[in-house]
Amino acid sequence: MEATAKATFVRMAPRKIQLVLDLIRNKSAEEALAILKYTPKAACEPVLKLLKSAIANAENNHDMNVASLYVAECYVGQGPTLKRIRPRAQGRAFRINKKTSHVTLVLREKE
């Protein structure tokens, strides 16, 4: 039995989110919440929201025990890139790529 939560089109580069996901992989749900709460990274905010959503899904939709949950899988994929133009000197234009991410988090119960 597993509970899943997905966040799509998160306005953050996948590399930045991957650093945070590596911190919480294979940790218990409570420990992962504490890590995300006290880690000074901008990516912690959407991942914390996603983890709380996955815990709520496990509790309400699958009748799982919250105390025995752990982060079984967490991964991030690249979403569409927003392409923007920045004006530069002498009439030139530089491209700015604003990357997005699709984050997936899977919780399971410990046996």
Secondary structure, DSSP 4 states (H G I P E B T S, - for coil): -EEEEEEEEESS-HHHHHHHHHHHTT-BHHHHHHHHHH---TTHHHHHHHHHHHHHHHHHHS---GGGEEEEEEEEEE-PPEEEEEE-GGG-EEEEEE--EEEEEEEEE--
